[in-house]
Amino acid sequence: MTTRGREFLERWLADNVPDLVGADVISTGRATDKLFADAQKQGIEGAEIVEETGKGSVYETILDAVVHHHGPRLAD
């Protein structure tokens, strides 16, 4: 697991989830695309982030964070 993938995901969720509260599935899908685009701009591969979700799904991680109004639930 990569530290930078975990740190990026946690920071991205903290910065973006408040704007997504009450988002629908389409908005969450767009947020997932944005997360990967933002990561790529910083030189972080999508696989580094997917690995950190513990679910194998960044979409589910974002949706979980939106529904529960908290940061990510990452695997230990």
PyMOL Python script that loads the backbone (N, CA, C, O; Angstrom):
from pymol import cmd

cmd.read_pdbstr("""\
ATOM      1  N   MET A   1       0.834  -1.176   0.000  1.00  0.00           N
ATOM      2  CA  MET A   1       0.000   0.000   0.000  1.00  0.00           C
ATOM      3  C   MET A   1       0.880   1.240   0.000  1.00  0.00           C
ATOM      4  O   MET A   1       1.956   1.254   0.597  1.00  0.00           O
ATOM      5  N   THR A   2       0.416   2.263  -0.665  1.00  0.00           N
ATOM      6  CA  THR A   2       1.241   3.448  -0.752  1.00  0.00           C
ATOM      7  C   THR A   2       0.739   4.541   0.176  1.00  0.00           C
ATOM      8  O   THR A   2      -0.460   4.804   0.279  1.00  0.00           O
ATOM      9  N   THR A   3       1.686   5.162   0.840  1.00  0.00           N
ATOM     10  CA  THR A   3       1.352   6.266   1.733  1.00  0.00           C
ATOM     11  C   THR A   3       0.802   7.439   0.945  1.00  0.00           C
ATOM     12  O   THR A   3      -0.159   8.076   1.375  1.00  0.00           O
ATOM     13  N   ARG A   4       1.397   7.734  -0.201  1.00  0.00           N
ATOM     14  CA  ARG A   4       0.919   8.901  -0.942  1.00  0.00           C
ATOM     15  C   ARG A   4      -0.474   8.681  -1.509  1.00  0.00           C
ATOM     16  O   ARG A   4      -1.238   9.639  -1.626  1.00  0.00           O
ATOM     17  N   GLY A   5      -0.827   7.456  -1.864  1.00  0.00           N
ATOM     18  CA  GLY A   5      -2.187   7.166  -2.308  1.00  0.00           C
ATOM     19  C   GLY A   5      -3.186   7.384  -1.189  1.00  0.00           C
ATOM     20  O   GLY A   5      -4.242   7.980  -1.400  1.00  0.00           O
ATOM     21  N   ARG A   6      -2.857   6.904  -0.002  1.00  0.00           N
ATOM     22  CA  ARG A   6      -3.715   7.076   1.172  1.00  0.00           C
ATOM     23  C   ARG A   6      -3.852   8.557   1.520  1.00  0.00           C
ATOM     24  O   ARG A   6      -4.960   9.046   1.740  1.00  0.00           O
ATOM     25  N   GLU A   7      -2.737   9.261   1.569  1.00  0.00           N
ATOM     26  CA  GLU A   7      -2.776  10.680   1.925  1.00  0.00           C
ATOM     27  C   GLU A   7      -3.563  11.490   0.902  1.00  0.00           C
ATOM     28  O   GLU A   7      -4.324  12.386   1.267  1.00  0.00           O
ATOM     29  N   PHE A   8      -3.381  11.176  -0.374  1.00  0.00           N
ATOM     30  CA  PHE A   8      -4.123  11.894  -1.401  1.00  0.00           C
ATOM     31  C   PHE A   8      -5.617  11.650  -1.248  1.00  0.00           C
ATOM     32  O   PHE A   8      -6.402  12.597  -1.279  1.00  0.00           O
ATOM     33  N   LEU A   9      -6.021  10.399  -1.084  1.00  0.00           N
ATOM     34  CA  LEU A   9      -7.432  10.060  -0.957  1.00  0.00           C
ATOM     35  C   LEU A   9      -8.051  10.744   0.251  1.00  0.00           C
ATOM     36  O   LEU A   9      -9.134  11.321   0.144  1.00  0.00           O
ATOM     37  N   GLU A  10      -7.385  10.690   1.396  1.00  0.00           N
ATOM     38  CA  GLU A  10      -7.908  11.326   2.603  1.00  0.00           C
ATOM     39  C   GLU A  10      -8.048  12.832   2.419  1.00  0.00           C
ATOM     40  O   GLU A  10      -9.070  13.412   2.787  1.00  0.00           O
ATOM     41  N   ARG A  11      -7.027  13.464   1.851  1.00  0.00           N
ATOM     42  CA  ARG A  11      -7.052  14.918   1.632  1.00  0.00           C
ATOM     43  C   ARG A  11      -8.139  15.291   0.626  1.00  0.00           C
ATOM     44  O   ARG A  11      -8.861  16.269   0.824  1.00  0.00           O
ATOM     45  N   TRP A  12      -8.258  14.508  -0.459  1.00  0.00           N
ATOM     46  CA  TRP A  12      -9.251  14.797  -1.492  1.00  0.00           C
ATOM     47  C   TRP A  12     -10.657  14.697  -0.922  1.00  0.00           C
ATOM     48  O   TRP A  12     -11.498  15.556  -1.186  1.00  0.00           O
ATOM     49  N   LEU A  13     -10.916  13.656  -0.144  1.00  0.00           N
ATOM     50  CA  LEU A  13     -12.235  13.498   0.466  1.00  0.00           C
ATOM     51  C   LEU A  13     -12.542  14.640   1.427  1.00  0.00           C
ATOM     52  O   LEU A  13     -13.651  15.175   1.423  1.00  0.00           O
ATOM     53  N   ALA A  14     -11.567  15.014   2.248  1.00  0.00           N
ATOM     54  CA  ALA A  14     -11.782  16.116   3.188  1.00  0.00           C
ATOM     55  C   ALA A  14     -12.102  17.413   2.447  1.00  0.00           C
ATOM     56  O   ALA A  14     -12.926  18.207   2.902  1.00  0.00           O
ATOM     57  N   ASP A  15     -11.456  17.622   1.318  1.00  0.00           N
ATOM     58  CA  ASP A  15     -11.664  18.845   0.542  1.00  0.00           C
ATOM     59  C   ASP A  15     -12.941  18.827  -0.289  1.00  0.00           C
ATOM     60  O   ASP A  15     -13.507  19.888  -0.555  1.00  0.00           O
ATOM     61  N   ASN A  16     -13.412  17.658  -0.705  1.00  0.00           N
ATOM     62  CA  ASN A  16     -14.502  17.572  -1.672  1.00  0.00           C
ATOM     63  C   ASN A  16     -15.815  17.017  -1.149  1.00  0.00           C
ATOM     64  O   ASN A  16     -16.868  17.350  -1.693  1.00  0.00           O
ATOM     65  N   VAL A  17     -15.797  16.187  -0.120  1.00  0.00           N
ATOM     66  CA  VAL A  17     -17.035  15.571   0.360  1.00  0.00           C
ATOM     67  C   VAL A  17     -18.057  16.607   0.841  1.00  0.00           C
ATOM     68  O   VAL A  17     -19.246  16.439   0.568  1.00  0.00           O
ATOM     69  N   PRO A  18     -17.649  17.666   1.542  1.00  0.00           N
ATOM     70  CA  PRO A  18     -18.670  18.635   1.964  1.00  0.00           C
ATOM     71  C   PRO A  18     -19.500  19.176   0.796  1.00  0.00           C
ATOM     72  O   PRO A  18     -20.684  19.465   0.966  1.00  0.00           O
ATOM     73  N   ASP A  19     -18.901  19.314  -0.366  1.00  0.00           N
ATOM     74  CA  ASP A  19     -19.624  19.794  -1.543  1.00  0.00           C
ATOM     75  C   ASP A  19     -20.525  18.723  -2.143  1.00  0.00           C
ATOM     76  O   ASP A  19     -21.402  19.032  -2.950  1.00  0.00           O
ATOM     77  N   LEU A  20     -20.319  17.479  -1.760  1.00  0.00           N
ATOM     78  CA  LEU A  20     -21.072  16.358  -2.336  1.00  0.00           C
ATOM     79  C   LEU A  20     -22.212  15.872  -1.459  1.00  0.00           C
ATOM     80  O   LEU A  20     -22.970  14.996  -1.875  1.00  0.00           O
ATOM     81  N   VAL A  21     -22.353  16.414  -0.261  1.00  0.00           N
ATOM     82  CA  VAL A  21     -23.397  15.946   0.647  1.00  0.00           C
ATOM     83  C   VAL A  21     -24.743  16.020  -0.063  1.00  0.00           C
ATOM     84  O   VAL A  21     -25.123  17.061  -0.598  1.00  0.00           O
ATOM     85  N   GLY A  22     -25.445  14.912  -0.058  1.00  0.00           N
ATOM     86  CA  GLY A  22     -26.731  14.814  -0.730  1.00  0.00           C
ATOM     87  C   GLY A  22     -26.610  14.502  -2.218  1.00  0.00           C
ATOM     88  O   GLY A  22     -27.597  14.566  -2.950  1.00  0.00           O
ATOM     89  N   ALA A  23     -25.397  14.164  -2.665  1.00  0.00           N
ATOM     90  CA  ALA A  23     -25.162  13.881  -4.077  1.00  0.00           C
ATOM     91  C   ALA A  23     -25.893  12.613  -4.506  1.00  0.00           C
ATOM     92  O   ALA A  23     -26.106  11.699  -3.709  1.00  0.00           O
ATOM     93  N   ASP A  24     -26.270  12.579  -5.775  1.00  0.00           N
ATOM     94  CA  ASP A  24     -26.888  11.380  -6.329  1.00  0.00           C
ATOM     95  C   ASP A  24     -25.802  10.496  -6.942  1.00  0.00           C
ATOM     96  O   ASP A  24     -24.624  10.851  -6.915  1.00  0.00           O
ATOM     97  N   VAL A  25     -26.191   9.363  -7.484  1.00  0.00           N
ATOM     98  CA  VAL A  25     -25.210   8.415  -8.015  1.00  0.00           C
ATOM     99  C   VAL A  25     -24.435   8.994  -9.192  1.00  0.00           C
ATOM    100  O   VAL A  25     -23.258   8.680  -9.367  1.00  0.00           O
ATOM    101  N   ILE A  26     -25.072   9.830  -9.999  1.00  0.00           N
ATOM    102  CA  ILE A  26     -24.368  10.433 -11.136  1.00  0.00           C
ATOM    103  C   ILE A  26     -23.319  11.420 -10.642  1.00  0.00           C
ATOM    104  O   ILE A  26     -22.196  11.441 -11.146  1.00  0.00           O
ATOM    105  N   SER A  27     -23.679  12.229  -9.665  1.00  0.00           N
ATOM    106  CA  SER A  27     -22.718  13.180  -9.099  1.00  0.00           C
ATOM    107  C   SER A  27     -21.547  12.454  -8.443  1.00  0.00           C
ATOM    108  O   SER A  27     -20.403  12.899  -8.535  1.00  0.00           O
ATOM    109  N   THR A  28     -21.835  11.350  -7.791  1.00  0.00           N
ATOM    110  CA  THR A  28     -20.774  10.566  -7.159  1.00  0.00           C
ATOM    111  C   THR A  28     -19.866   9.962  -8.228  1.00  0.00           C
ATOM    112  O   THR A  28     -18.651   9.897  -8.045  1.00  0.00           O
ATOM    113  N   GLY A  29     -20.443   9.528  -9.322  1.00  0.00           N
ATOM    114  CA  GLY A  29     -19.645   9.008 -10.437  1.00  0.00           C
ATOM    115  C   GLY A  29     -18.735  10.092 -11.012  1.00  0.00           C
ATOM    116  O   GLY A  29     -17.569   9.837 -11.311  1.00  0.00           O
ATOM    117  N   ARG A  30     -19.265  11.280 -11.160  1.00  0.00           N
ATOM    118  CA  ARG A  30     -18.446  12.398 -11.663  1.00  0.00           C
ATOM    119  C   ARG A  30     -17.342  12.744 -10.664  1.00  0.00           C
ATOM    120  O   ARG A  30     -16.221  13.067 -11.056  1.00  0.00           O
ATOM    121  N   ALA A  31     -17.663  12.675  -9.385  1.00  0.00           N
ATOM    122  CA  ALA A  31     -16.662  12.941  -8.355  1.00  0.00           C
ATOM    123  C   ALA A  31     -15.535  11.912  -8.428  1.00  0.00           C
ATOM    124  O   ALA A  31     -14.367  12.250  -8.237  1.00  0.00           O
ATOM    125  N   THR A  32     -15.885  10.675  -8.701  1.00  0.00           N
ATOM    126  CA  THR A  32     -14.880   9.619  -8.847  1.00  0.00           C
ATOM    127  C   THR A  32     -13.950   9.943 -10.016  1.00  0.00           C
ATOM    128  O   THR A  32     -12.731   9.811  -9.903  1.00  0.00           O
ATOM    129  N   ASP A  33     -14.527  10.362 -11.128  1.00  0.00           N
ATOM    130  CA  ASP A  33     -13.712  10.759 -12.291  1.00  0.00           C
ATOM    131  C   ASP A  33     -12.812  11.925 -11.939  1.00  0.00           C
ATOM    132  O   ASP A  33     -11.647  11.955 -12.337  1.00  0.00           O
ATOM    133  N   LYS A  34     -13.341  12.887 -11.195  1.00  0.00           N
ATOM    134  CA  LYS A  34     -12.557  14.063 -10.799  1.00  0.00           C
ATOM    135  C   LYS A  34     -11.410  13.660  -9.887  1.00  0.00           C
ATOM    136  O   LYS A  34     -10.297  14.168 -10.024  1.00  0.00           O
ATOM    137  N   LEU A  35     -11.675  12.744  -8.953  1.00  0.00           N
ATOM    138  CA  LEU A  35     -10.622  12.289  -8.050  1.00  0.00           C
ATOM    139  C   LEU A  35      -9.457  11.704  -8.847  1.00  0.00           C
ATOM    140  O   LEU A  35      -8.298  12.033  -8.596  1.00  0.00           O
ATOM    141  N   PHE A  36      -9.774  10.831  -9.810  1.00  0.00           N
ATOM    142  CA  PHE A  36      -8.705  10.224 -10.606  1.00  0.00           C
ATOM    143  C   PHE A  36      -7.978  11.259 -11.457  1.00  0.00           C
ATOM    144  O   PHE A  36      -6.761  11.171 -11.620  1.00  0.00           O
ATOM    145  N   ALA A  37      -8.692  12.229 -11.998  1.00  0.00           N
ATOM    146  CA  ALA A  37      -8.058  13.285 -12.792  1.00  0.00           C
ATOM    147  C   ALA A  37      -7.150  14.138 -11.915  1.00  0.00           C
ATOM    148  O   ALA A  37      -6.040  14.482 -12.320  1.00  0.00           O
ATOM    149  N   ASP A  38      -7.614  14.479 -10.719  1.00  0.00           N
ATOM    150  CA  ASP A  38      -6.804  15.268  -9.791  1.00  0.00           C
ATOM    151  C   ASP A  38      -5.552  14.495  -9.368  1.00  0.00           C
ATOM    152  O   ASP A  38      -4.469  15.069  -9.251  1.00  0.00           O
ATOM    153  N   ALA A  39      -5.708  13.207  -9.144  1.00  0.00           N
ATOM    154  CA  ALA A  39      -4.560  12.378  -8.764  1.00  0.00           C
ATOM    155  C   ALA A  39      -3.543  12.329  -9.896  1.00  0.00           C
ATOM    156  O   ALA A  39      -2.340  12.453  -9.667  1.00  0.00           O
ATOM    157  N   GLN A  40      -4.030  12.149 -11.106  1.00  0.00           N
ATOM    158  CA  GLN A  40      -3.128  12.071 -12.254  1.00  0.00           C
ATOM    159  C   GLN A  40      -2.329  13.362 -12.413  1.00  0.00           C
ATOM    160  O   GLN A  40      -1.148  13.320 -12.758  1.00  0.00           O
ATOM    161  N   LYS A  41      -2.958  14.499 -12.165  1.00  0.00           N
ATOM    162  CA  LYS A  41      -2.268  15.794 -12.249  1.00  0.00           C
ATOM    163  C   LYS A  41      -1.111  15.865 -11.263  1.00  0.00           C
ATOM    164  O   LYS A  41      -0.139  16.587 -11.484  1.00  0.00           O
ATOM    165  N   GLN A  42      -1.221  15.108 -10.171  1.00  0.00           N
ATOM    166  CA  GLN A  42      -0.168  15.086  -9.156  1.00  0.00           C
ATOM    167  C   GLN A  42       0.780  13.901  -9.321  1.00  0.00           C
ATOM    168  O   GLN A  42       1.637  13.654  -8.473  1.00  0.00           O
ATOM    169  N   GLY A  43       0.613  13.174 -10.423  1.00  0.00           N
ATOM    170  CA  GLY A  43       1.497  12.049 -10.697  1.00  0.00           C
ATOM    171  C   GLY A  43       1.179  10.799  -9.901  1.00  0.00           C
ATOM    172  O   GLY A  43       2.040   9.935  -9.739  1.00  0.00           O
ATOM    173  N   ILE A  44      -0.039  10.688  -9.402  1.00  0.00           N
ATOM    174  CA  ILE A  44      -0.445   9.534  -8.615  1.00  0.00           C
ATOM    175  C   ILE A  44      -1.300   8.637  -9.503  1.00  0.00           C
ATOM    176  O   ILE A  44      -2.299   9.078 -10.070  1.00  0.00           O
ATOM    177  N   GLU A  45      -0.904   7.400  -9.614  1.00  0.00           N
ATOM    178  CA  GLU A  45      -1.635   6.429 -10.428  1.00  0.00           C
ATOM    179  C   GLU A  45      -2.928   6.019  -9.739  1.00  0.00           C
ATOM    180  O   GLU A  45      -2.989   5.941  -8.512  1.00  0.00           O
ATOM    181  N   GLY A  46      -3.952   5.761 -10.526  1.00  0.00           N
ATOM    182  CA  GLY A  46      -5.234   5.326  -9.989  1.00  0.00           C
ATOM    183  C   GLY A  46      -5.118   4.072  -9.149  1.00  0.00           C
ATOM    184  O   GLY A  46      -5.834   3.917  -8.160  1.00  0.00           O
ATOM    185  N   ALA A  47      -4.222   3.171  -9.535  1.00  0.00           N
ATOM    186  CA  ALA A  47      -4.050   1.917  -8.793  1.00  0.00           C
ATOM    187  C   ALA A  47      -3.607   2.173  -7.354  1.00  0.00           C
ATOM    188  O   ALA A  47      -3.960   1.413  -6.453  1.00  0.00           O
ATOM    189  N   GLU A  48      -2.839   3.236  -7.134  1.00  0.00           N
ATOM    190  CA  GLU A  48      -2.398   3.563  -5.781  1.00  0.00           C
ATOM    191  C   GLU A  48      -3.585   3.935  -4.898  1.00  0.00           C
ATOM    192  O   GLU A  48      -3.581   3.658  -3.698  1.00  0.00           O
ATOM    193  N   ILE A  49      -4.585   4.553  -5.483  1.00  0.00           N
ATOM    194  CA  ILE A  49      -5.759   4.974  -4.734  1.00  0.00           C
ATOM    195  C   ILE A  49      -6.712   3.805  -4.545  1.00  0.00           C
ATOM    196  O   ILE A  49      -7.226   3.599  -3.446  1.00  0.00           O
ATOM    197  N   VAL A  50      -6.952   3.046  -5.592  1.00  0.00           N
ATOM    198  CA  VAL A  50      -7.846   1.892  -5.505  1.00  0.00           C
ATOM    199  C   VAL A  50      -7.360   0.940  -4.426  1.00  0.00           C
ATOM    200  O   VAL A  50      -8.157   0.397  -3.661  1.00  0.00           O
ATOM    201  N   GLU A  51      -6.069   0.743  -4.368  1.00  0.00           N
ATOM    202  CA  GLU A  51      -5.471  -0.151  -3.382  1.00  0.00           C
ATOM    203  C   GLU A  51      -5.783   0.307  -1.956  1.00  0.00           C
ATOM    204  O   GLU A  51      -5.908  -0.521  -1.054  1.00  0.00           O
ATOM    205  N   GLU A  52      -5.908   1.601  -1.752  1.00  0.00           N
ATOM    206  CA  GLU A  52      -6.122   2.153  -0.421  1.00  0.00           C
ATOM    207  C   GLU A  52      -7.567   2.089   0.053  1.00  0.00           C
ATOM    208  O   GLU A  52      -7.826   2.287   1.240  1.00  0.00           O
ATOM    209  N   THR A  53      -8.502   1.823  -0.826  1.00  0.00           N
ATOM    210  CA  THR A  53      -9.908   1.860  -0.426  1.00  0.00           C
ATOM    211  C   THR A  53     -10.309   0.687   0.445  1.00  0.00           C
ATOM    212  O   THR A  53     -11.234   0.797   1.250  1.00  0.00           O
ATOM    213  N   GLY A  54      -9.628  -0.425   0.295  1.00  0.00           N
ATOM    214  CA  GLY A  54      -9.994  -1.618   1.054  1.00  0.00           C
ATOM    215  C   GLY A  54     -11.223  -2.301   0.472  1.00  0.00           C
ATOM    216  O   GLY A  54     -11.575  -3.410   0.874  1.00  0.00           O
ATOM    217  N   LYS A  55     -11.863  -1.643  -0.463  1.00  0.00           N
ATOM    218  CA  LYS A  55     -13.059  -2.180  -1.096  1.00  0.00           C
ATOM    219  C   LYS A  55     -12.793  -2.479  -2.563  1.00  0.00           C
ATOM    220  O   LYS A  55     -13.541  -3.217  -3.205  1.00  0.00           O
ATOM    221  N   GLY A  56     -11.726  -1.900  -3.082  1.00  0.00           N
ATOM    222  CA  GLY A  56     -11.446  -2.037  -4.499  1.00  0.00           C
ATOM    223  C   GLY A  56     -12.287  -1.106  -5.348  1.00  0.00           C
ATOM    224  O   GLY A  56     -12.230  -1.158  -6.576  1.00  0.00           O
ATOM    225  N   SER A  57     -13.073  -0.248  -4.694  1.00  0.00           N
ATOM    226  CA  SER A  57     -13.938   0.666  -5.427  1.00  0.00           C
ATOM    227  C   SER A  57     -13.853   2.061  -4.828  1.00  0.00           C
ATOM    228  O   SER A  57     -14.296   2.305  -3.705  1.00  0.00           O
ATOM    229  N   VAL A  58     -13.276   2.965  -5.600  1.00  0.00           N
ATOM    230  CA  VAL A  58     -13.193   4.352  -5.168  1.00  0.00           C
ATOM    231  C   VAL A  58     -14.595   4.949  -5.114  1.00  0.00           C
ATOM    232  O   VAL A  58     -14.902   5.741  -4.224  1.00  0.00           O
ATOM    233  N   TYR A  59     -15.447   4.568  -6.069  1.00  0.00           N
ATOM    234  CA  TYR A  59     -16.832   5.045  -6.080  1.00  0.00           C
ATOM    235  C   TYR A  59     -17.519   4.724  -4.755  1.00  0.00           C
ATOM    236  O   TYR A  59     -18.156   5.595  -4.162  1.00  0.00           O
ATOM    237  N   GLU A  60     -17.394   3.487  -4.288  1.00  0.00           N
ATOM    238  CA  GLU A  60     -18.015   3.093  -3.022  1.00  0.00           C
ATOM    239  C   GLU A  60     -17.438   3.872  -1.851  1.00  0.00           C
ATOM    240  O   GLU A  60     -18.164   4.228  -0.923  1.00  0.00           O
ATOM    241  N   THR A  61     -16.139   4.139  -1.886  1.00  0.00           N
ATOM    242  CA  THR A  61     -15.498   4.894  -0.817  1.00  0.00           C
ATOM    243  C   THR A  61     -16.035   6.316  -0.774  1.00  0.00           C
ATOM    244  O   THR A  61     -16.326   6.838   0.302  1.00  0.00           O
ATOM    245  N   ILE A  62     -16.168   6.948  -1.939  1.00  0.00           N
ATOM    246  CA  ILE A  62     -16.710   8.306  -1.994  1.00  0.00           C
ATOM    247  C   ILE A  62     -18.166   8.301  -1.539  1.00  0.00           C
ATOM    248  O   ILE A  62     -18.565   9.144  -0.736  1.00  0.00           O
ATOM    249  N   LEU A  63     -18.952   7.373  -2.039  1.00  0.00           N
ATOM    250  CA  LEU A  63     -20.359   7.291  -1.658  1.00  0.00           C
ATOM    251  C   LEU A  63     -20.507   7.077  -0.159  1.00  0.00           C
ATOM    252  O   LEU A  63     -21.353   7.705   0.478  1.00  0.00           O
ATOM    253  N   ASP A  64     -19.697   6.203   0.403  1.00  0.00           N
ATOM    254  CA  ASP A  64     -19.715   5.948   1.840  1.00  0.00           C
ATOM    255  C   ASP A  64     -19.395   7.229   2.616  1.00  0.00           C
ATOM    256  O   ASP A  64     -20.057   7.534   3.608  1.00  0.00           O
ATOM    257  N   ALA A  65     -18.396   7.970   2.174  1.00  0.00           N
ATOM    258  CA  ALA A  65     -18.017   9.218   2.839  1.00  0.00           C
ATOM    259  C   ALA A  65     -19.136  10.251   2.741  1.00  0.00           C
ATOM    260  O   ALA A  65     -19.389  10.980   3.700  1.00  0.00           O
ATOM    261  N   VAL A  66     -19.803  10.320   1.604  1.00  0.00           N
ATOM    262  CA  VAL A  66     -20.906  11.269   1.426  1.00  0.00           C
ATOM    263  C   VAL A  66     -22.075  10.893   2.336  1.00  0.00           C
ATOM    264  O   VAL A  66     -22.621  11.743   3.039  1.00  0.00           O
ATOM    265  N   VAL A  67     -22.448   9.634   2.318  1.00  0.00           N
ATOM    266  CA  VAL A  67     -23.601   9.176   3.101  1.00  0.00           C
ATOM    267  C   VAL A  67     -23.358   9.355   4.595  1.00  0.00           C
ATOM    268  O   VAL A  67     -24.262   9.747   5.333  1.00  0.00           O
ATOM    269  N   HIS A  68     -22.154   9.071   5.034  1.00  0.00           N
ATOM    270  CA  HIS A  68     -21.855   9.129   6.469  1.00  0.00           C
ATOM    271  C   HIS A  68     -21.230  10.442   6.909  1.00  0.00           C
ATOM    272  O   HIS A  68     -20.963  10.624   8.097  1.00  0.00           O
ATOM    273  N   HIS A  69     -20.991  11.356   5.988  1.00  0.00           N
ATOM    274  CA  HIS A  69     -20.446  12.687   6.307  1.00  0.00           C
ATOM    275  C   HIS A  69     -19.154  12.619   7.108  1.00  0.00           C
ATOM    276  O   HIS A  69     -18.971  13.362   8.072  1.00  0.00           O
ATOM    277  N   HIS A  70     -18.271  11.734   6.709  1.00  0.00           N
ATOM    278  CA  HIS A  70     -16.983  11.612   7.377  1.00  0.00           C
ATOM    279  C   HIS A  70     -15.918  11.303   6.339  1.00  0.00           C
ATOM    280  O   HIS A  70     -16.211  11.148   5.153  1.00  0.00           O
ATOM    281  N   GLY A  71     -14.702  11.218   6.792  1.00  0.00           N
ATOM    282  CA  GLY A  71     -13.601  10.889   5.901  1.00  0.00           C
ATOM    283  C   GLY A  71     -13.672   9.455   5.435  1.00  0.00           C
ATOM    284  O   GLY A  71     -14.622   8.739   5.752  1.00  0.00           O
ATOM    285  N   PRO A  72     -12.680   9.034   4.688  1.00  0.00           N
ATOM    286  CA  PRO A  72     -12.700   7.705   4.095  1.00  0.00           C
ATOM    287  C   PRO A  72     -12.568   6.593   5.122  1.00  0.00           C
ATOM    288  O   PRO A  72     -12.005   6.774   6.202  1.00  0.00           O
ATOM    289  N   ARG A  73     -13.099   5.451   4.754  1.00  0.00           N
ATOM    290  CA  ARG A  73     -12.910   4.239   5.547  1.00  0.00           C
ATOM    291  C   ARG A  73     -11.898   3.390   4.797  1.00  0.00           C
ATOM    292  O   ARG A  73     -12.245   2.638   3.887  1.00  0.00           O
ATOM    293  N   LEU A  74     -10.656   3.525   5.192  1.00  0.00           N
ATOM    294  CA  LEU A  74      -9.587   2.824   4.483  1.00  0.00           C
ATOM    295  C   LEU A  74      -9.228   1.543   5.207  1.00  0.00           C
ATOM    296  O   LEU A  74      -9.419   1.411   6.416  1.00  0.00           O
ATOM    297  N   ALA A  75      -8.712   0.621   4.451  1.00  0.00           N
ATOM    298  CA  ALA A  75      -8.254  -0.645   5.033  1.00  0.00           C
ATOM    299  C   ALA A  75      -7.029  -0.380   5.872  1.00  0.00           C
ATOM    300  O   ALA A  75      -6.239   0.512   5.564  1.00  0.00           O
ATOM    301  N   ASP A  76      -6.867  -1.143   6.924  1.00  0.00           N
ATOM    302  CA  ASP A  76      -5.678  -1.001   7.769  1.00  0.00           C
ATOM    303  C   ASP A  76      -4.546  -1.810   7.223  1.00  0.00           C
ATOM    304  O   ASP A  76      -3.458  -1.818   7.800  1.00  0.00           O
TER     305      ASP A  76
END
""", "prot")
cmd.dss("prot")
cmd.show_as("cartoon", "prot")
cmd.util.cbc("prot")
cmd.orient("prot")
